Amino acid sequence: MSIKKRIAILGSTGSIGKQSLEVVGNNQDKFEVEVLTANNNVDLLIQQAKKFQPNAVVIANTEKYRYVSDALAKYPVKVYAGNDALNQVVQMDTIDLVLTAMVGYSGLIPTYHAVKAGKNIALANKETLVVAGEIITKLAREREVDILPIDSEHSAIFQCLVGEFMNPIEKIILTCSGGPFRGKKENELQNVTVDNALNHPNWDMGEKITIDSATLMNKGLEMIEAHWLFGVHASKIDVVVHPQSIIHSLVQFHDGAIKAQLGLPDMRLPIQYALGFPYRIKNDFKRFSFLDFPNLTFEQPDTKIFRNLALSYEALGRGGNMPCILNAANEIVVKAFLNRKIKFLDIPEIIEQSMQKSVFIENPSLDDLIQTNAETKRITKLLTEKIN
């Protein structure tokens, strides 16, 4: 890597964004920050901008523009605000790679504009493909854009497929930690708290994805993402609970051989792999030893207790805008749970009702999906209010 790769990080103040900047900071001879964006966390955005001095920063909340602008007035950093600015800045000629680490549906439109502008994508926002997988992947093919996965599971699959692209896949096996409630029965989940759900045994993640992990919705969304990333039918994507989170995912080929990618749970590794691809970059991350993990175990997920995984397979099976409906409903109920307005077991119940009540569109356009997202969120909010 003789020429520095210029990177835009969308969602730089979140968990993935911060770890991405750590990777960049440790490899300043290889990477350069071109753009940083955030939604509300202005103080951290300002701190990051002062350290890395990107070409531009975008604060999505327009009310905080003046605060950011004043704080960076003495630095050679352009400051913009609002979603329109975000959609425009990802198209800058000086950007080589756009790392999308925004949370949830909010990552879709800027990623769409980045792909349309021909920018390669390092994708940490699975919802982009969950909501609009067909549209995004088709556009990426037309623009000859690479989509490099950052989720540990999809990075593992991608790494297993390097050198194997001509060999048919028989099955993809997504591994799942099981979250903090693995093995719990329904009666044990009646009164779990937000703090209980946020206490993930293996990974340090943001609140939304941690709750998704506890409900297994995260694995359902990853299954849908894997379908679009790797062109594999849902019937050929299995989910296996692997509590140790050492095997990040596996690929079985049509001769029966299985390849797996292993390592300690550390998101910096898949981030670094995506940023540096096709090269592997030396680092000082803690190394995995089989002697520290003499027993690697595997279980079937309980889709009767953790129904969100089953609902995800159902949504992908129906196709159209149903995965968008699933995702929109989930974003609302997770927020309601975090705000302590609904119980943990209400989450799949409300999502299923939203899937039944929202209007199904078999071949949605991007505008249809934008409307579906808004309408489903309205419906789901009403359903959460009824619970109260």
VEXDO-190318 format. One line per 2 residues: for each residue x negated, y negated, z negated of C-alpha. Coordinates in steps of 0.05 Angstrom, whole numbers. Layout:
<atoms>
X/Y/Z  ... $
</atoms>
This chain:
<atoms>
0/0/0  -46/-55/25 $
8/-108/32  51/-129/-27 $
123/-108/-23  169/-167/-37 $
229/-147/-79  296/-177/-98 $
324/-150/-163  399/-159/-170 $
417/-153/-243  348/-166/-270 $
371/-177/-342  404/-109/-349 $
372/-44/-371  349/-22/-301 $
330/-93/-282  285/-101/-343 $
251/-34/-332  242/-51/-258 $
205/-115/-277  162/-74/-324 $
142/-30/-265  129/-91/-222 $
89/-124/-278  45/-62/-284 $
33/-61/-208  24/-133/-188 $
-25/-113/-134  31/-75/-100 $
95/-114/-113  118/-186/-115 $
184/-212/-142  220/-253/-90 $
290/-260/-122  320/-249/-191 $
395/-251/-206  438/-247/-268 $
510/-256/-286  509/-290/-354 $
444/-276/-391  412/-343/-375 $
358/-343/-429  329/-277/-406 $
334/-297/-333  296/-361/-348 $
243/-322/-386  235/-273/-328 $
232/-329/-277  177/-365/-315 $
136/-301/-319  144/-275/-248 $
159/-342/-212  202/-314/-156 $
221/-354/-95  292/-360/-121 $
339/-342/-178  415/-337/-176 $
460/-343/-237  528/-316/-218 $
564/-357/-271  567/-426/-239 $
580/-459/-306  509/-442/-327 $
474/-469/-265  452/-535/-296 $
423/-500/-357  381/-454/-313 $
362/-509/-264  338/-556/-320 $
298/-500/-353  261/-483/-289 $
253/-554/-263  177/-553/-272 $
170/-486/-237  167/-472/-162 $
232/-432/-166  295/-449/-127 $
358/-442/-169  426/-423/-140 $
493/-404/-171  556/-366/-153 $
573/-303/-115  567/-336/-47 $
496/-355/-63  482/-284/-85 $
509/-256/-20  466/-305/20 $
401/-298/-18  396/-223/-6 $
390/-238/68  326/-280/61 $
272/-263/112  220/-259/58 $
253/-199/23  227/-129/39 $
269/-89/-10  333/-104/-49 $
339/-68/-115  412/-67/-135 $
418/-59/-210  483/-96/-221 $
536/-62/-263  598/-31/-231 $
638/-58/-172  602/-125/-174 $
543/-94/-137  583/-75/-75 $
589/-140/-36  517/-165/-45 $
492/-95/-26  536/-96/35 $
506/-163/57  436/-138/44 $
447/-76/86  480/-118/141 $
417/-162/141  375/-99/152 $
344/-98/82  321/-31/53 $
358/-15/-11  334/14/-77 $
401/35/-105  415/36/-179 $
488/15/-170  524/80/-156 $
591/45/-152  571/15/-84 $
576/85/-53  633/108/-97 $
677/50/-74  654/43/-2 $
609/102/14  633/111/86 $
627/37/103  559/28/71 $
527/91/99  553/78/169 $
526/6/166  459/31/140 $
453/79/199  470/23/248 $
419/-25/217  367/30/207 $
365/15/132  336/64/81 $
377/74/18  328/98/-36 $
364/125/-99  343/103/-168 $
391/143/-211  347/198/-241 $
391/253/-212  393/226/-141 $
319/209/-144  306/281/-164 $
347/307/-105  313/259/-58 $
244/282/-82  265/354/-73 $
285/339/-1  221/305/20 $
192/351/74  257/390/76 $
302/346/118  307/397/174 $
328/453/126  403/461/111 $
425/449/39  467/505/9 $
481/470/-56  463/409/-97 $
462/418/-173  469/355/-214 $
446/362/-285  482/328/-342 $
460/318/-414  531/326/-439 $
528/261/-476  539/251/-551 $
602/293/-553  578/356/-518 $
614/417/-545  666/376/-583 $
739/397/-581  798/351/-570 $
816/345/-643  744/325/-659 $
749/268/-608  813/237/-635 $
780/184/-676  709/176/-648 $
684/105/-651  650/60/-600 $
586/68/-640  592/143/-636 $
601/140/-560  542/93/-552 $
495/139/-589  467/176/-528 $
419/233/-548  368/224/-491 $
374/161/-450  370/87/-466 $
422/54/-421  470/-4/-418 $
537/0/-454  580/15/-393 $
539/72/-366  530/101/-436 $
606/105/-446  611/136/-376 $
561/188/-398  602/204/-460 $
665/215/-418  627/250/-361 $
653/197/-314  581/180/-299 $
570/250/-272  634/245/-231 $
611/180/-200  543/211/-187 $
576/269/-153  612/221/-106 $
547/182/-94  510/247/-78 $
563/264/-26  548/200/12 $
473/197/1  459/268/23 $
519/285/68  539/345/25 $
612/365/15  639/362/-56 $
649/438/-55  573/444/-50 $
557/397/-108  557/431/-176 $
549/398/-244  511/436/-299 $
502/412/-371  429/411/-389 $
422/380/-459  347/370/-457 $
349/324/-395  283/352/-369 $
307/380/-303  338/319/-269 $
372/356/-213  361/414/-164 $
371/431/-91  387/502/-67 $
371/515/7  404/565/53 $
350/617/41  368/617/-34 $
305/579/-56  316/525/-108 $
273/464/-118  278/422/-181 $
247/357/-205  226/356/-278 $
201/303/-326  214/267/-391 $
276/222/-391  246/156/-370 $
280/112/-318  215/77/-301 $
193/138/-261  251/140/-211 $
247/63/-206  173/66/-191 $
184/123/-140  237/82/-103 $
195/18/-103  132/53/-80 $
162/103/-31  132/139/7 $
72/133/-40  68/157/-112 $
37/107/-158  -8/126/-216 $
18/106/-285  6/118/-359 $
77/143/-375  81/199/-426 $
72/267/-392  119/327/-399 $
93/392/-429  130/458/-426 $
100/473/-495  142/416/-524 $
205/445/-492  201/522/-497 $
276/528/-486  313/495/-429 $
387/511/-433  447/504/-387 $
522/504/-396  586/494/-356 $
618/425/-367  686/427/-401 $
730/391/-351  792/403/-393 $
765/362/-450  724/315/-407 $
775/305/-353  741/247/-318 $
695/296/-281  755/333/-253 $
789/268/-234  726/248/-196 $
728/312/-154  802/299/-142 $
788/227/-119  734/248/-70 $
778/304/-45  834/256/-29 $
785/207/3  807/139/30 $
810/87/-25  821/137/-81 $
748/134/-106  755/58/-108 $
818/66/-150  782/115/-196 $
724/67/-206  767/5/-216 $
810/40/-268  749/65/-304 $
717/-4/-308  779/-31/-342 $
788/26/-392  714/27/-411 $
718/-47/-425  782/-36/-466 $
749/19/-505  687/-23/-519 $
734/-78/-543  767/-26/-588 $
835/-35/-555  844/39/-536 $
819/106/-562  767/150/-530 $
818/202/-508  862/148/-476 $
808/137/-423  823/195/-376 $
898/190/-388  901/118/-365 $
855/131/-305  899/188/-282 $
961/144/-287  926/89/-248 $
909/139/-193  982/158/-189 $
1009/86/-189  960/52/-142 $
974/49/-67  935/101/-27 $
902/79/38  873/135/81 $
824/93/123  809/30/84 $
770/-30/111  724/-69/65 $
780/-120/55  827/-63/36 $
778/-39/-16  770/-109/-45 $
846/-113/-51  850/-42/-80 $
799/-60/-133  837/-122/-155 $
906/-88/-153  882/-26/-190 $
850/-67/-245  916/-105/-253 $
955/-40/-259  905/-10/-307 $
905/-71/-352  981/-65/-358 $
973/8/-376  922/-7/-430 $
968/-60/-459  1025/-9/-464 $
980/35/-507  974/-22/-556 $
</atoms>
